[in-house]
Amino acid sequence: MTTSAATDVLLERARAWAAEDPDDSTRAELQQIIADVDGGADPSDLADRFAGNLEFGTAGLRGALGAGPNRMNRVVVIRAAAGLAAYLQEQGETGPVVVGFDARHRSDDFARDTAEVMSGAGFKVWLMPRPLPTPVLAFAIRELGCSAGVMVTASHNPPQDNGYKVYLGDGSQIVPPADAAIAAKIDAVGPLAGVPRGAGGTVLGEHLIDRYLDTIAELAEDGPRDLELVYTPLHGVGGTSVLQVLETAGFPAPRVVEQQEQPDPDFPTVAFPNPEEPGAMDLATALAEEHRADLVVANDPDADRCAAAVPTGHGWRMLRGDEVGALLAHHLMSRGRTGTWATSIVSSSLLGKMAAAAGQPYVETLTGFKWIGRVPGLAFGYEEALGYCCDPDHVKDKDGVSALLLLCELAAECKAAGRSLVDVLDDLAVEHGLHATDQVSVRVADLSLITAAMERLRATPPAELGGLAVEQVDDLALGSADLPPTDGLRFRLADCARVVVRPSGTEPKLKCYLEVVVPVDADAGVDAARISAAARLDALGRDIEAALGL
């Protein structure tokens, strides 16, 4: 097909899409692009918008806002809702569906469309009354006895993105084969005009949100509450919930970063609305330094993640997700929590040693709370990307509000005893060895580079990384008795070190997760072990980057 003929076909598809688009803004956006291309402009942007359908997977949908099937927009959302409704009907589900949304651009529109499509398909629909944290939606599914739930959010993605996360009636995110079955139903949806639309369901009252907040607050037991706290919701929806939970649990009101206190879908004070990103916590740590705070805590924009920073005497140190996970597990184990302790294959192995020492079962899952939340008898689960499930009886997903409360409770107990959270981490290092983790991420413009890099690693795995012998290579794509197949490689190294390489599920990145374990010498102490671990991690990072060839 000639370039001209291909462009004509592309324009024809775009005009058909625009004719069906019920939204004035995206329809006008697409019509302008069509006119520009018709007039001789570069068709590459239009081609990208129609390069395929935004893929529906275990993370649901996530992508940049805009017109066309390869973007997040009302046409894509209506089709997704219709496909989900058809899947639920095929499964014989008759219970209600609850729909939540965050404060991102178009989240309320996408939630309203979903509610109307679900209502039109015959389901009773509950709609959240305002932008709220994702864990409120996960709580509501079980509290209301729903068949499914939909959360419109792109979590900590850039401001131009939005997404569509699907949960089934057990309160967990979808996993295979449900994702593929729903995707097939979406593909089978006919013209938009044939999708029935209902009244849009019933807006939930505050009683449901209050039940969630009270349930979370009850996780905190009687104990010290003296804590000078700085908090930021990073322009997201967590602020009101966090302040109410802390107040109900008896904590003094935190100092909130004023510039980031209100929901703002443009995230104006941060380059990237993720508390892990460099600079995202600068305003919070500056406020903490000014007021000599004991702890800084933050949520990501949909408040399902929690980050923390601690004073070091010469500035502030962000705690890694693995460190917060170990602290929360220690806190819950110390108060007698029993059950199965779980984390993902890319998180630290420390939790497994802590569980063994406590005589408790431990499970490793694939990455993501869609797997962690499904662990039978779960007591606590976490993954290194700042996600923690502290109350699986009520929220079978990561919850940044409950994690924040329990971390504050532990910090207050430490302060009352003249200790710190770092002292607790040091205790764990002395008992189990210092488990230090890091991550190397390589962002690419061409996804084929990721495929090629994984093929190279599989064909010629390195014999040594960071000066440590590679003792075993696990190709995670083959699956095992314990894990379903996933695209990834795990290198088991000498001295209990480990490297896991996997493509990101939400971004065009190849991620490498590093861990080293250094015994703590009784004379040299934990600081010496940290210095040794940092050098080993640096060496591992350099070698795995070289092995990737990107």
Secondary structure as GFF3:
##gff-version 3
##sequence-region A 1 550
A	DSSP	alpha_helix	3	20	.	.	.	ID=ss1
A	DSSP	alpha_helix	24	38	.	.	.	ID=ss2
A	DSSP	alpha_helix	44	49	.	.	.	ID=ss3
A	DSSP	beta_strand	61	64	.	.	.	ID=ss4
A	DSSP	alpha_helix	74	90	.	.	.	ID=ss5
A	DSSP	beta_strand	97	101	.	.	.	ID=ss6
A	DSSP	alpha_helix	107	120	.	.	.	ID=ss7
A	DSSP	beta_strand	125	127	.	.	.	ID=ss8
A	DSSP	alpha_helix	134	143	.	.	.	ID=ss9
A	DSSP	beta_strand	148	152	.	.	.	ID=ss10
A	DSSP	beta_strand	161	168	.	.	.	ID=ss11
A	DSSP	alpha_helix	178	187	.	.	.	ID=ss12
A	DSSP	three_ten_helix	192	194	.	.	.	ID=ss13
A	DSSP	beta_strand	202	203	.	.	.	ID=ss14
A	DSSP	alpha_helix	206	217	.	.	.	ID=ss15
A	DSSP	beta_strand	229	232	.	.	.	ID=ss16
A	DSSP	alpha_helix	239	248	.	.	.	ID=ss17
A	DSSP	beta_strand	255	256	.	.	.	ID=ss18
A	DSSP	three_ten_helix	258	260	.	.	.	ID=ss19
A	DSSP	alpha_helix	282	290	.	.	.	ID=ss20
A	DSSP	beta_strand	295	299	.	.	.	ID=ss21
A	DSSP	beta_strand	306	311	.	.	.	ID=ss22
A	DSSP	beta_strand	316	318	.	.	.	ID=ss23
A	DSSP	alpha_helix	321	334	.	.	.	ID=ss24
A	DSSP	beta_strand	340	344	.	.	.	ID=ss25
A	DSSP	alpha_helix	350	357	.	.	.	ID=ss26
A	DSSP	beta_strand	362	365	.	.	.	ID=ss27
A	DSSP	alpha_helix	369	372	.	.	.	ID=ss28
A	DSSP	beta_strand	378	383	.	.	.	ID=ss29
A	DSSP	beta_strand	387	389	.	.	.	ID=ss30
A	DSSP	alpha_helix	400	416	.	.	.	ID=ss31
A	DSSP	alpha_helix	421	432	.	.	.	ID=ss32
A	DSSP	beta_strand	434	443	.	.	.	ID=ss33
A	DSSP	alpha_helix	448	459	.	.	.	ID=ss34
A	DSSP	beta_strand	464	465	.	.	.	ID=ss35
A	DSSP	beta_strand	468	475	.	.	.	ID=ss36
A	DSSP	three_ten_helix	476	478	.	.	.	ID=ss37
A	DSSP	beta_strand	489	493	.	.	.	ID=ss38
A	DSSP	three_ten_helix	494	496	.	.	.	ID=ss39
A	DSSP	beta_strand	498	503	.	.	.	ID=ss40
A	DSSP	beta_strand	509	518	.	.	.	ID=ss41
A	DSSP	alpha_helix	525	548	.	.	.	ID=ss42
###
